[in-house]
Amino acid sequence: MEYNFKEIEKKWQKNWDAAGVYHVPNPAIGAEAKPKFYVLDMFPYPSGAGLHVGHPLGYIASDIFSRYKRLKGFNVLHPMGYDSFGLPAEQYALETGQHPATTTAKNIETFRQQLGNIGFSFDWSREVRTSDPQYYKWTQWIFLQIFNSWFDRNENKARPIADLVEIFEQTGNIPDNGQRQIPKTFSAAGWKAFSDDEKLEVLMEYRLAYSAFGEVNWCEALGTVLANDEVVNGVSERGGHPVEKKKMLQWYMRITDYAERLLTGLEKVEFSEAMKEMQRNWIGRSEGAEIDFKIRECDKTLKVYTTRPDTIFGVDFMVIAPEHELVAEIVSDSQKASIGEYLSYVKSRSERERMAEVKQITGCFTGAYAVNPFDGREIPVWIAEYVLAGYGTGAIMAVPCGDQRDYLFAKHFGIPITNIIGEYYNGEEANPTKEAILFNSGFLNGLKMQDAIGVALGKIEEERIGKRKVNYKMRDAGFSRQRYWGEPFPIVYRNGVAYALAPSELPVELPFVENYKPGPEGQGPLANIPEWVNVNSREVKLQLPVWHLIPDPLGIEKDDQSLVDVSLKRETNTMPGYAGSSWYFLRYMDPHNNEEFADRKFTDYWNQVDVYVGGTEHAVGHLLYSRMWTKLLYDLGYIGFDEPFKRLVNQGMITGKSYFFQVSDEKIISYNEDEVEPVFKRFKHGHNYVDTSARLAKSEFSKYSTESAGDSNELEIQWQNQGGDEFILLKEESEKMSKSKFNVDNPDEIIRHYGADTFRMYEMFLGPIEQSKPWDTKGIEGVHRFLKKFWRLFFDETKSRIWTKENPTREELKILHKAIKKIGEDTERFSFNTAVSAFMVCVNDLTDLKCRKKEILEPLLILLAPYAPHISEELYHELGNEEFIVDAVYPHAELKYLTESEKEYPVSINGKLRTTIIISLDELQEVVEKIVLANEVVKKWVADKPVKKIIFIKNKMVNIVV
């Protein structure tokens, strides 16, 4: 009977669905339940072209682990859903001339079919889609919890905003009440004297979700604000469109309040050290001082944060961010034109470019001077693109002898350099040492720099010119997008003041519109729908818990809102893509609950995600946001844990081969060997973007000649355009597999030719899960042959069934239990490539022994089931089992079969190896001697020669001296 993978896989996928094998109901709380285990994948956004072979790598790994844990006796939660809101889905809809609701539904259907073909054990009854109103109702609800919270710095946690109102009623906002400090200070009486709008403006300064004007990455072509990681080399990552800085009213998440907890929480989770370091660097904690420098000839003060107050006497110039509010106020008349020119240049640069640029030195003198608070020295104030407004105070004190970037800046602009570190400064480069003895440093002279830090801090506080401060590089997260395809905010405005809608108004559904072009003046597309934007107070209910402590701000009676008509306007921005993905793992625990985002008894049961699998591209943003949301929900008592993920496994990417045709200096054609059409790529400001309007069919080109380029990784192939005599260079590169690079392979094709089980095992066999590796189908035949060979342990292609119920030999048991131990250990540590190798070794050994025994083969099937579930299920039932293999018990490795009881000893005559003899490890020397001398080969070599002695080294060797 042949191994017919097509019939087998279709059969069992259908049977599993019909029987609901992978449906995992929430247990009856209080009843005896299995231990839980929660395995989660970073869910995909459903793109138009479906999955390529790189996408399932992490899903296969998590599926193997989920099945393995279920076989080990755990109640396993393994759900799947779709990150279906956001820019990619909207852009795809725009490019194809469809509505994103239509394309998203169609794309999800494609993804669902492809995932089903691979045989995953997802519990599809728990599927979530972030664009489903019944899902984003709770995204909006969580936003309201964040909006209605503030961070108590004394308790180091979020608290309801109503508690803050009560504090203001009693004591105002004096600093020791655990509040963040704002410029506007007031007493209890002052608070009570504020108007309603003033009170709400003050509360906005404390809310964990707040609106404020800020510098954003505005992309006119896409009509939206982009996150920093969506901008590359000054253009949008998607489409390559120009991006400029623009001040806009935006919503933000005050994630900076959680910076310290996000740092310390890393000690409680199993992330790779590299991943933890990425998060630490993003948070960027530092200890130092804020120092006030007065600006000469005006009443302005420049506040600077530094981690090296010991170098204050070496400050030769100040640099402030071009966006700094002081620029306009301190620039001299003679420098206004130059500053204006420079600001125009900076506006065209992304933050990533400004931070990364080290060779190009730019800046402009403001004409103003700051005054060193200790020695009165005048310090020129410059603006430069390498200082960003959002980091620290947006200003630095530059010490060229100790900082290389400052040194290069000073040399470039001819600014004199003060040496405060003596022989440690050679005049040719900066030295960031802390070991030097200071001089030219006033009261710090003679001190070692690392000792001087504390002395300088003390003096700064004593002189009241600054204070000690812990600073974080991380900034508050932008939470507004000027897009259509996203969650509407549950916010309305009256006279520009934001009010939250009541929970009963949720979900605020996204209105269906045919045209979703950007709104006026950078507003979101929803601004184009006046009948949706403009509402009357009679039409919506507002959230009252905060302002019922405040005299009726809208002039609406509490019991009857219909007494007064008030015009309100909805928020026209939508939430970013990361809104829905910051909490989806919680919704999986209780996905059909209409009363709350998840029942506390179920979140207590499933608790943290035990293993989270996904790519490193989401290492910083998504992980930080989801960790913050979890901590906030924990602070407010909605869940019982403050870290979402116990263990994180980052799979490496699968790379594909791209081929490039050079037509001229301006045009590049890129195509995949399997694509019908090549696509022009053009260079613009050093960045490639696809020009979808310039497609050429392959038929327009004919192969002209082929040459070797010397480098085996680069092919030079000349092509000729049939419409002319233009020659084209073909270059091959291995890069990230992506539909935009035309270097993808479709998993459906692989499965059609080899089956899902082969595909699953081959992806694991490519290499360690955490490493990137190239996609190459050359090795897939070997994995397919392995499964055929495995099948032939049970069935012969001509004799049909060949397995037996005979008792196994010790050697067969040894092979089995060695595999159980090795594969179990490898699976536990996600070393799937070595586990696949162990399967191959085991099957080869059993084939050599002609082992066909059920007592050996059945446990082996259970071992294989997580990796190749279809063939395992088929053969498991062929052995006479009626239950599904996922309900079997994972075999236990018995040490008695792994302990060696005998050894094949090398036997030498006068030091020369003549034969080997298998002898029990328990035998004494005298018995060993008799066995050896009775051996026919030994007799031949000894012959009639007298034996002088026999050297026996236990567990090693035997040597006969004649």
C-alpha positions, -999 to 999 in steps of 0.1 A, spaced: 0 0 0 16 33 -11 19 64 10 -8 86 -5 -3 119 13 -29 138 -7 -58 115 4 -45 110 39 -41 148 46 -75 158 32 -91 129 51 -77 138 85 -81 176 82 -118 170 75 -121 145 103 -104 168 128 -127 197 119 -158 175 121 -149 161 155 -137 194 169 -105 178 180 -87 210 186 -115 229 203 -104 237 239 -134 248 261 -127 269 292 -127 245 321 -153 246 349 -135 266 375 -132 247 408 -134 214 391 -103 192 388 -86 203 357 -54 195 338 -25 219 341 -28 246 315 -3 256 289 -8 287 266 10 287 233 6 319 212 17 330 177 21 366 167 -10 368 146 -7 379 109 -22 408 91 -40 392 61 -23 405 31 -36 401 -4 -11 376 -18 -16 352 11 12 332 28 46 326 14 69 298 27 85 321 52 53 329 71 45 294 85 80 288 101 69 301 135 34 287 133 48 252 126 72 255 156 44 266 179 21 238 165 47 212 172 51 225 207 14 227 213 8 191 202 37 179 222 24 196 254 -10 182 248 5 147 246 23 154 278 -10 159 296 -15 197 295 -47 215 286 -33 235 257 -46 268 245 -34 274 209 -55 300 192 -52 321 160 -67 353 146 -60 382 123 -44 416 128 -68 430 103 -68 468 109 -41 491 98 -21 507 70 -11 475 50 -47 464 46 -58 499 36 -30 504 11 -37 470 -5 -74 480 -8 -64 514 -24 -40 497 -48 -66 473 -60 -95 497 -60 -116 479 -34 -129 486 0 -107 474 29 -136 455 45 -140 435 13 -103 428 7 -97 420 44 -125 394 44 -113 379 11 -77 378 24 -87 362 56 -105 335 37 -73 328 17 -51 327 48 -76 304 66 -75 280 37 -37 280 35 -33 276 73 -58 247 72 -38 230 44 -8 228 67 -27 209 94 -24 233 124 -40 225 157 -55 260 162 -87 263 181 -106 282 154 -136 287 177 -116 313 195 -106 332 163 -104 370 167 -102 398 141 -92 432 152 -115 448 126 -146 430 140 -168 455 159 -173 429 187 -136 428 191 -127 465 188 -156 474 211 -132 461 238 -102 479 223 -122 511 227 -132 501 262 -95 495 272 -86 529 257 -112 545 279 -96 528 310 -63 543 299 -78 577 293 -95 576 327 -63 567 345 -32 585 359 1 571 371 7 575 409 45 578 412 43 571 450 25 538 444 42 532 410 9 521 394 -20 534 375 -51 547 394 -85 559 383 -86 596 373 -114 601 398 -89 595 426 -68 623 412 -98 646 411 -104 638 448 -67 647 456 -70 680 438 -102 688 457 -83 683 490 -47 694 484 -42 706 448 -12 692 429 16 697 454 46 676 443 45 649 471 11 636 461 26 611 436 17 632 405 38 641 376 49 677 378 35 702 353 42 739 350 7 747 362 7 743 401 -24 750 422 -38 746 456 -72 730 465 -88 764 464 -71 771 430 -85 738 417 -120 747 428 -117 781 412 -109 767 377 -136 766 351 -148 732 338 -127 735 307 -96 744 327 -101 714 350 -103 691 320 -72 707 305 -53 700 337 -65 664 338 -53 659 302 -18 666 315 -21 635 338 -41 610 318 -23 579 306 -40 584 272 -38 621 263 -40 645 234 -13 671 227 4 689 198 36 671 187 61 666 159 50 637 137 61 620 106 36 633 80 34 614 47 13 635 23 10 607 -3 -3 582 22 -23 609 40 -13 597 75 12 600 103 39 572 103 57 557 133 95 561 133 100 525 123 78 531 92 102 557 78 134 547 61 159 572 47 133 600 48 106 582 29 78 559 38 88 522 41 56 514 22 56 530 -12 88 551 -8 68 584 -5 84 616 10 79 622 47 81 655 65 79 667 101 46 684 110 30 696 143 -4 681 147 -28 674 175 -23 637 183 -33 611 209 -5 596 229 1 567 254 21 578 284 43 547 282 71 567 297 54 564 331 59 527 329 96 529 318 110 516 351 86 488 354 91 478 318 128 476 326 126 456 359 99 433 344 125 420 319 141 402 348 110 381 353 106 368 317 125 343 295 134 365 265 168 361 248 195 384 262 197 401 228 159 408 229 161 422 264 190 444 254 170 457 225 142 467 249 166 482 274 183 503 247 149 515 235 138 525 270 173 540 275 175 546 312 203 569 324 211 587 357 223 623 357 213 659 363 191 685 348 210 718 347 197 753 340 218 776 318 207 812 316 206 828 281 226 860 279 207 892 274 172 877 278 151 861 306 151 827 290 167 796 306 180 765 287 175 733 306 200 705 297 201 669 308 235 653 312 249 620 326 283 636 330 280 667 352 317 663 360 325 677 326 306 710 330 338 731 329 346 715 295 314 728 278 324 747 247 291 750 230 254 741 235 233 723 209 195 724 209 171 705 187 159 724 156 123 719 168 131 733 203 107 760 214 136 783 224 149 786 188 125 812 177 129 832 209 167 834 211 178 835 175 196 868 167 184 890 138 216 884 119 211 846 121 174 844 113 178 838 75 205 811 81 184 794 108 153 794 86 172 778 57 186 751 81 152 744 95 138 738 60 166 712 55 160 694 88 123 692 80 130 668 51 150 645 73 136 615 93 146 610 129 163 577 120 185 595 94 193 622 119 203 598 146 222 575 123 242 601 103 278 603 116 298 614 86 277 644 76 281 673 100 254 700 99 244 728 122 237 765 125 246 791 151 217 809 167 236 840 176 227 834 212 250 826 242 243 806 273 261 813 306 280 785 325 264 787 360 298 780 377 324 802 360 302 826 340 318 817 307 297 825 276 288 794 256 276 797 219 242 780 213 238 761 180 211 740 165 219 707 149 199 678 134 216 652 156 198 665 187 161 655 188 134 674 207 119 643 222 151 631 239 159 644 274 152 682 273 160 685 236 193 702 244 229 691 252 260 706 266 288 698 242 322 687 256 344 682 226 374 668 245 352 640 258 326 632 231 336 623 196 305 637 179 310 670 198 346 669 188 339 665 151 312 693 153 337 717 170 365 709 145 340 713 115 328 747 127 361 759 142 349 761 178 378 763 203 381 731 225 388 732 262 410 704 276 398 693 311 414 658 310 451 666 305 471 640 288 440 619 282 432 643 254 456 641 224 440 669 203 431 644 175 401 627 189 378 628 220 383 605 250 351 596 269 372 584 299 361 586 335 397 579 347 413 613 341 422 637 369 403 670 362 419 703 356 406 736 341 376 726 362 372 750 391 361 733 423 365 699 406 402 703 400 424 674 412 394 650 414 391 617 394 363 621 369 342 592 383 345 607 418 337 642 406 303 632 393 288 630 428 306 662 439 292 680 409 257 668 415 258 679 451 270 714 441 244 717 414 216 710 439 233 732 466 234 761 442 198 754 431 208 754 394 195 719 387 186 686 402 194 649 400 173 630 376 167 596 361 160 600 324 146 577 297 153 578 260 119 563 253 91 587 244 54 585 247 38 565 220 18 582 193 -17 568 191 -33 586 163 -35 577 126 -50 598 99 -64 567 82 -98 552 76 -92 515 83 -88 515 121 -106 517 154 -126 549 158 -119 567 191 -147 567 216 -142 605 221 -163 635 212 -154 672 215 -172 703 227 -153 735 220 -121 715 215 -124 698 248 -123 659 248 -151 639 265 -153 601 267 -183 583 255 -201 561 280 -194 523 278 -229 517 266 -221 536 234 -195 510 224 -186 499 199 -183 532 180 -185 515 146 -165 525 116 -189 540 91 -189 523 57 -178 547 30 -168 543 -6 -143 571 -7 -117 573 21 -93 599 9 -76 621 36 -96 648 52 -89 685 52 -57 699 68 -43 665 76 -74 651 93 -84 615 89 -108 604 61 -136 603 87 -136 641 86 -152 638 52 -184 624 67 -202 654 84 -233 633 92 -210 610 113 -187 636 127 -214 660 140 -237 646 168 -260 660 193 -259 653 230 -293 637 227 -278 610 204 -249 598 226 -243 592 263 -211 605 279 -190 590 306 -198 608 339 -177 591 367 -151 619 365 -170 650 360 -199 642 383 -174 656 409 -173 688 387 -202 711 383 -221 698 352 -196 708 324 -221 705 295 -250 721 313 -268 688 311 -289 676 339 -277 642 352 -311 625 351 -323 638 318 -298 646 290 -326 656 267 -331 689 285 -303 707 267 -291 704 231 -253 704 228 -234 701 196 -205 676 197 -179 665 172 -164 630 170 -127 623 168 -118 618 132 -84 601 137 -84 563 141 -62 542 164 -29 527 152 -24 491 142 -9 482 175 -41 491 194 -58 457 187 -25 437 189 -17 451 224 -43 429 241 -55 401 217 -39 374 238 -64 382 266 -94 381 243 -85 345 232 -91 334 268 -128 344 266 -136 354 229 -174 354 230 -180 374 261 -203 403 254 -202 417 289 -165 423 294 -132 419 275 -126 386 294 -139 370 325 -115 373 354 -118 337 363 -107 326 328 -78 351 327 -67 338 361 -68 302 348 -50 307 315 -29 335 330 3 344 312 12 332 277 37 303 285 54 305 251 51 333 226 65 327 191 72 354 165 97 374 145 121 400 158 106 427 137 80 432 165 107 430 192 104 465 205 72 483 196 46 455 200 62 439 230 65 472 249 29 483 241 14 449 251 35 448 282 23 483 292 -14 475 285 -10 443 306 5 463 335 -22 489 334 -50 463 334 -33 446 363 -30 479 382 -67 485 377 -76 450 390 -89 436 357 -63 408 355 -40 391 380 -6 392 362 15 422 350 37 405 324 19 390 294 45 366 281 66 342 302 88 330 274 95 344 240 109 325 210 119 345 180 121 326 148 147 337 122 135 347 87 135 325 56 153 344 28 146 341 -9 166 348 -40 159 380 -59 171 387 -94 178 422 -107 180 435 -143 197 468 -149 182 486 -178 199 520 -172 211 541 -143 175 550 -135 156 518 -138 159 484 -122 137 454 -131 133 427 -104 116 394 -109 114 360 -94 121 330 -117 85 318 -111 69 352 -117 52 359 -151 60 396 -150 91 415 -139 86 448 -122 105 481 -126 122 493 -95 136 528 -95 161 545 -72 150 577 -55 171 592 -28 189 559 -24 156 540 -16 139 515 -39 102 516 -44 80 497 -68 66 515 -97 35 494 -103 26 514 -134 57 502 -153 52 465 -158 69 445 -186 59 410 -196 88 384 -197 78 378 -233 92 412 -242 127 399 -235 148 372 -251 178 356 -236 209 367 -254 240 352 -238 253 340 -204 287 345 -188 302 337 -155 310 367 -134 337 350 -113 318 354 -81 296 323 -78 270 343 -59 265 368 -88 254 359 -123 259 381 -153 233 373 -179 227 396 -208 192 400 -221 180 419 -252 148 438 -254 129 425 -285 118 460 -292 154 473 -294 190 463 -286 192 473 -249 213 450 -228 204 441 -192 226 428 -163 211 401 -141 223 400 -105 212 374 -79 209 383 -42 195 365 -11 173 388 10 143 388 32 114 369 16 87 393 7 60 397 -19 73 432 -26 107 417 -36 92 391 -59 112 363 -42 85 343 -26 74 307 -29 38 296 -22 34 269 4 4 256 -15 26 245 -43 50 227 -20 21 209 -3 6 200 -36 38 182 -46 51 168 -13 23 171 13 19 191 45 38 167 67 69 170 44 65 208 43 63 210 81 93 187 87 114 204 60 108 239 74 120 226 108 149 207 92 163 238 75 182 249 107 178 262 142 145 280 146 160 312 158 184 316 129 177 330 94 182 306 66 178 305 28 148 288 12 160 260 -11 138 231 -21 168 209 -30 166 192 4 129 187 5 131 154 -15 152 139 14 125 147 39 98 133 17 119 101 12 122 98 50 83 98 54 80 71 27 107 51 45 88 55 77 56 44 60 73 12 49 79 2 85 42 -4 85 32 -12 50 50 -28 20 40 -14 -14 32 -49 -26 25 -70 6 3 -44 23 4 -46 61 37 -59 75 37 -47 111 35 -75 138 27 -80 175 60 -98 182 80 -89 213 108 -65 205 144 -72 211 166 -53 236 184 -36 206 151 -24 192 139 -11 226 172 7 229 168 25 196 132 35 205 140 48 240 171 66 228 148 84 203 122 91 230 148 108 252 165 127 224 134 139 206 116 149 238 146 169 250 150 186 216 113 194 214 113 209 249 140 233 239 127 241 204 156 224 187 134 210 160 160 205 134 180 181 156 148 163 165 140 157 128 176 144 124 170 120 153 138 107 136 158 99 105 185 81 125 159 61 144 140 50 113 172 41 95 183 19 125 149 2 127 149 -4 89 184 -20 92 170 -43 119 139 -50 98 119 -40 129 81 -41 122 69 -45 157 38 -26 170 54 -22 205 81 -2 189 62 15 161 32 29 181 53 50 206 73 62 176 41 74 159 32 94 190 67 110 190 62 119 153 26 132 157 36 168 166 59 170 136 39 151 109 3 148 123 -14 134 92 7 104 85 9 97 123 -29 99 126 -34 75 97 -9 49 109 -21 52 145 -56 42 134 -43 15 112 -27 0 143 -62 -4 157 -66 28 178 -100 45 178 -92 78 196 -73 106 180 -35 105 184 -35 139 202 -53 122 231 -25 96 234 1 97 262 36 108 253 60 79 257 84 78 286 121 71 281 131 41 303 167 44 315 171 6 317 171 5 279 195 34 277 221 19 301 247 -1 283 249 -37 295 275 -49 271 303 -35 250 321 -44 218 357 -46 230 386 -42 206 410 -71 210 447 -67 201 476 -92 199 509 -76 209 492 -41 204 478 -48 169 440 -49 166 429 -83 153 391 -85 161 363 -72 183 342 -92 208 309 -83 225 312 -89 262 290 -81 292 301 -51 311 296 -70 344 321 -98 336 352 -102 357 387 -104 342 390 -142 345 358 -147 326 368 -121 300 401 -140 295 383 -173 289 359 -156 264 388 -139 245 410 -170 243 381 -191 231 375 -168 201 384 -184 167 402 -153 154 422 -150 186 432 -187 184 444 -182 149 467 -153 158 480 -168 191 485 -203 176 510 -222 197 527 -190 212 527 -189 250 505 -161 264 526 -139 287 497 -119 300 463 -105 292 458 -67 297 421 -60 304 409 -24 308 372 -25 318 349 -7 293 379 0 270 400 -27 255 417 -62 257 454 -68 247 470 -102 246 508 -103 249 524 -134 234 
